[in-house]
Amino acid sequence: MTEEIIRNLLNDIIIYIETNQKKRKNVDYNAYELVAALCLNNPTIETKEQCLDVSYESVCEKIKGCSQETFQNYKKDIETRSPRTIQKYTQCFNQGIQTNPVFTQEITAIYLEGKTITSPKILQLNENVNNKCAKADIYVEFSTNEIIGISIKQSKNCTKSNYSVEKIVKQCCANPDEAGQLCKIRKQLLKDAGFEKHDKDQRKQVNQLFYPKEENIYWNQVKQYISTYNEPIKKQLVEYLYPIELPYALYEFDGKELKELKINNSEIVFHEHEEYYYTKKKVLRNAAKLFYQLKVNNQTYRVEIRWKGNIHDASPQFQLHID
């Protein structure tokens, strides 16, 4: 094994650890959103030390959309990241910028909006946009007055999107009487099993009700709806992945590549995928999930249908990952 391969493997391990151990703590102030904004402002930035050396006062005229407090919260998260990972990230991001023709224009403003848009100009830009489609973390304004959005991902391992299953099914149901059935079935199933109210001490037992090896009326109904309304459901998922009615171009940087999120005319396939239910050693996973596969734009996504919160109070979500 060559030294370069070993270095790349180590870097991938570091990214994986950072993604999976720190993502919850830093969900509102992910370091890489500020790193990308700083690179857009100054393409010579390459290292963690250089990022930390930048003061709010020196960039606030051009980097808008975040307060001094928010800026410092971003920097606190940068402090927790490895220098090697930051440098790899800046190198790939700067390369993406340098090879994309749109960035030959002069940048006049960078809006670091994160999870909540605050800048009046960007609020107006997204005035008639579904918030599921307004995926950008950073908006870049050029001297031509053109504005683009960039969705910042820490790595390819990050969840691409997550959407409420019950809400999407409700939107796609032909019969209004069907719309609320999943919620009713979920609550009744829990009640019949003796779990009428959420109790964190019973979480394990509640989750076991929804393991794939168990017969489950709720999962069966979810599968039935996905089969019956497969066409509108998959179109809805793809529309959220690749928004087509935005008043600006939307890009994504996934830690390695910068690319525009635009849909081609390829066939969309969405179906349950048996292989995902098993580990690499062919052992059935003990998880309260369904697994589907989405293929679109010459890309395959693993779709996990699972809960983020407790099962009593929330719908499961379609969580999409690059396969």
N, C-alpha and C positions, 0 to 999 in steps of 0.2 A: 504494500500500500504506500503510495507516494506521500511526501510531506504535505503537498497541496491538498490532497484528498482528506488527510487527517485534519488539517486546519479547517476545511469546509465542514467536516462532520462535527467538530467541536463547536463551530459557530452555530450550526443548526441545533445542536443540543442546548446551547445557551439561549437561543431564540425560543425554543420549545419551553424551557423552564420559565423564562420571563413571561411568555404568553399565558401559560397555564397556572402559574402560581401568583402572578401579580395583577392579572387583568381586572379582578374585581376591585382591588384596592384603588386602582388608578383609572377606573372607568371614566371619570369626569375630566381628568387631566392627564391623558396619556402622553407620555414624553415625546412620542414620535410625531405628534401633531405640531408641537413647537419646533422640533428638529427640522421638519419639512418647511415650516414657515421661515425659519432662520436661513435655510439653504436657498429658498426663493429670494430672500432679501440680499443674501451674500453667498454666491456659489463657491467662494473659496473656503467656506466652513467645511471642515472634515472630521474634527475630533470632538469627543465629549467635553474636553477642557475648553475648546473654543466656544461650544454651545453655552457652557456655564459662565463663560467670561462676558457674554453679551448682557448688557443692562437693559432694563425696560425703557429707560429714558432715551437710550441711543437708537431705539427702533420704533417707538410708539407712534411716530409721525407716519410711518409706512405700514407697520403691522397693526391693524385695527381689530376691533371686535373682542378684545380681552382687556381686563383691567390690570393694574399692577399686581393686585393680589392673585388674580388668575395666572398671570405670567409667572409669578413665584411658585405657585402650585405645580405648574408644568415643570419648572426647573427642579423642584424637589423630586419629581419622578425621574427626571434625567439622572439625578445623582444616584439613583438605585440601579441604573442600567450599566452593563459592562462596557468599558471603552471600546473593546473589539467590535461588539455588536453595533454600537453607535456609529463607528467609523465605516463598517460595512454598509450600514443603512444610508449614510450620507453619500457614500461613493455611488451606490446604485441609484439613489434619487437624483443626484446631480447629473449622472449619465443619462437618465431618462429625460431630464429637462433639456440637456444639451442636444439630444437627438430628436426632439419633438419640434416641428416647425412653428407651432403656435407660440413657443417661448422665444422666438426671435424678436418679438415685439417688446417694447419697453414696458416693464411692470411699474405701475404707478401706485398700486395699493394691494395689500395682502390682508384678507379678512380671516382671522383665526377665530372661527365661530364655535368649533367643538360641537357638543351635543345640543346646545341652545343658541339659536340665532338672536343676536342683539343689535347688530348694525342696521340702521334704518334703510340703507340702500339694499342690503341683502334681504331684509324682511319684505321690502317692496318687490324685489326680484322673484321671491317665492310666494307672492301673495295668493296666487291661484294654483299653487302646486300642492299635491297630496304630500303630507309630511313623510310618508313612507318612501316617496321618490326623491325627497330633498336630502340626499345621502351625503352631501359634501361636508367635510370638516373644515376645509379651507376654500376660500374663493379668491381668485386672482383677477385683478382689474388691470387692463393694459391701457396704453396711451391712446389707443383707437377707441376706447370706451367699451371694448368687448370684455365680458366677464365670463370666466369658466369656473367650475367647481372641481375640487379634488377630494375624493374619499381616501382617507389615510388608514391603511391597515398595518399592523405591526409585522405581520408575516402572512404567508399563504395559509398557515394553520388557523388563522382567525375565522370566526363565524362570519359568513358573507352577509347573512340576513336572518331575521327571525320574525315570524308573523303568527298571529293568533289563528289556530285551526278553526275554532268555533266561529270566529268572526268571518273568516274567508268562506267557510261553508255557508254561513248565513247569507252572505252577499251573493252566493252562487246558486242557492236553492231556487227552484222554479216555483215551489209551493210555499207561501209565507207561513203556513202552519207547521212546516218542517223546521223552520229557522231556529227555534229555540230548543229543539229536541235533545241535542247533544248535552247541553247544560243540565237539563232535567234528568237525563239518563245517568250522567256522572254523579249527581247529588244523590239520586235514588240508590245507585249501586253502593255508594259509600254508606248510606244509611242502613241498607239491608245487611251490610257486612258488619254492622256495629260501630261504624266510624262516622257518626252523624256530625261531629264537630272536629275541627282541626286540633290535634294535640301533637306537638313536636316529638313527644316521647313515643308516639305510635307511628312515626313516619315510615320506619322500615316495614312494618306490617301493611300499611296503606300502599306503599310502593309495590309490595309483592302481589297485591291484587291485580296490578297492571303489567306483570312480567309476561313476556310473549308466550311462555309455556303454559300459562293459565288461560282458560276460556274466559273471555271478558266481553260483556255485552257492549260496553262503551267502545272498546277498540274495534269490535265487529261493526258497529254502526259508523265509526270514522272511516273504516275501509270501504264500507258500502257507499258512503257519500262520495269518497274520492273516486270510486269506480263510476258511479252514476254521473257525477259532475266533473269528470276528469278534464274535459276540454277547458271549461272556464276556470277551474282551479289552477291548472298549469299555466294558463295565460296570465292569471293574476300574479303568480309567483315570478314569472319571467318579467312582467311589467315592473315589478319592484326591483328585480335584479338589474334590468337594463331599461331605465325610465326613457320613454320615447317622446313625451310631451313637455319636456323642460324648455324654458326660454334661454337655455345656455348649454354648452357642451359639458358633459360630466366625465371626469377621468377617475381612475383608481390607481393608487400605488400600493402594492402588496408586499413591500419590503425588498422586491427584486425588480419588478417591472412597472412602468407607468404606461397605462393604456386607456384609451377612450372606451367608455361603456356604451356601446351601441349594438343593437341587435341586427343580425343578418337574417337571411330568409331560410335558415336551416329548419329542419323538422324539430318539433319539441316532443320529447318522450318523457313520461312521468309514470312510474309504476313501482310497486313494492319490490324490494330487492332482497331476496332470501340470504344471500351471502353476507350482508352486513350484520345479520343477527348473530354471527359466529366470530370468535376470535381467530387469529392466525393459526391457532392450534386446533381449530374446528370445534371449539367448545361454545355452547350456547351462552350468550351473555345474559346475566341476571340484571336486567335494567327495565325500568318502566318506560319503554320506548317502542315505537314502530320505526322501521327503516324503509325509506324509499330512495329511488334514484331519479334524478332529473338530468336530461341531456338537452343542451341547447347551445348554439353558437360554437359548435365543435368542442364543447367543454362538458365534463361530467361532474355532477354535484351529488354528494351524499346528503340525503335529507333525513334528519333525525326528527321525529315527532315526539316531543318530550316536554316536561314541565320545567320551568325555571323557578316558580314559586311553589307553594303547597297546592296539592291537588284539589282541595276543597274550594279554594277561592279563585282559581284561575283556569283558563283554557290552556291546554298544551300548545306548543308552538311548532311551526315548521322552521327548523334550524338548518341552514344550508352551509355546506362545507365543500371546498374543492376536493375532489376525489383523486 
